[in-house]
Amino acid sequence: MWCASCLASACAGCACNLCVSAASAVPRRSARLAYCGLFAASLILSFLLRQFATPLLQHIPWINAFDQTPPDEWFQMNAVLRVSLGNFLFFAIFALMMIGIKDQNDRRDAWHHGGWIAKIAFWAVLIVLMFCVPNIVITIYEVLSKFGSGLFLLVQVVMLLDFTNNWNDSWVEKDEQKWEIALLVVTVVCYLSTFAFSGVLFMWFNPSGHDCGLNVFFIVMTLILAFAFAIVALHPQVNGSIMPASVISVYCAYLCYTSLSSEPDDYECNGLHMHSKQVSMSALILGMLTTVLSVVYSAVRAGSSTTFLSPPSSPRSGAKNPLLGDEETGKDDGKESEPRPVTYSYTFFHLIFALASMYSAMLLTGWTSAVSEKSELMDVGWTTVWVRICTEWVTAALYIWTLIAPLLFPDRDFS
């Protein structure tokens, strides 16, 4: 019992040290970034417990409820999943609470932007309570997290599409030869990288003497998609550009690589099986940083007219609208004027963080099963393979849809 108390104190203390110092005076316009900071704190806490909490968890009877103590890797994954579950519940509860908010006169608008001391205390309590639930709850959450992580990867795809289109438009609008040359250089480099990377994948994941038809199918499909992107984007009836097509091609090739590299280490077609037993520290930190940046970008783009986070009732002022502009400064000084509509969906905003919590758990545990007989293996398994390859295919479908949708529905505004 004393170990549980120590663990609870450690969690609460870490949360307070990371967050409370900045919670007393968070401006309304910075609330979204404050949520990003809270999410980053959960990642740091997960990482610390993953590294150091094993001795504590081994002495908690409802966690180490086995006749034979599991390996240390099992306790590391269990600690990460419990923190992730607490973080997920925090944002999921707020997502449910914020359903239906249309204007800033709604009392729940103040709940979203204020009360940070209470929020951090609630967040810390949820995380501590997760270390009191039985292992079956964590096992169920782990399975659900694999699918929730796939949804978050789709959010990353939409953010990538948003970024590449804005990047392309900003350079095209300059209408100068040097920027046109820069677009051409980026396009050529991306396509050369895609084809070169695909050739390397053929070498690594199609070894001679083995029937690796599935791997060949994945790689060939990636190449076909790269050509399809270019053909559709350059079609005279499509208002597309070749540069975003090349960037999406590189991203699809990367997803194909991550999928193939996640095949089981004893699979004869996995040429990287000698390196798949653990995630390197640099890869882990890079993945965590990518996750934080994706969530931050989703947050600050929430008021933009080019992102899907804005509800239909929100004011649309075009791309020149500031990301964290005056629309979040609150109501007019002492005036009871017309209700000001919210500029983005609070429910979807919190849902993004909830899905990101699931994804971060899969990242830190290597997507592997906590009850696997080979729990020491990380970033390996057929579930991981199919989640990532399906993410690649859905990425391709979403990109092609953004190109052909204006043709199929000319009366609708897709800007």
Protein Blocks (a to p, Z undefined) as FASTA:
>chain_A
ZZmmmmmmmmmmmmmmmmmmmmmmccfklmmmmmmmmmmmmmmmmmmmmmmmmmmmmmmm
klmmcfbdcdfklmmmmmmmmmmmmmmmmmmmmmmmmgoiabfkbmklmmmmgoklmmmm
mmmmmmmmmmmccfklmmmmmmmmmmmmmmmmmmmmmmmmmmmmmmmmmmmmnopaklmm
mmmmmmmmmmmmmmmmmmmmmmmmmcghiackkmmmmmmmmmmmmmmmmmmmmpmkbccd
fklmmmmmmmmmmmmmmmmmmpcfklmklmklmmmmbccfklmmmmmmmmmmmmmmmmmm
mmpckbckbcfkbccebjklcfklmklnopcehiacdddddfbdfklmmmmmmmmmmmmm
mmmnoopafkbfklmbghiajklmmmmmmmmmmmmmmmmmmmmmmmmmmmbccZZ
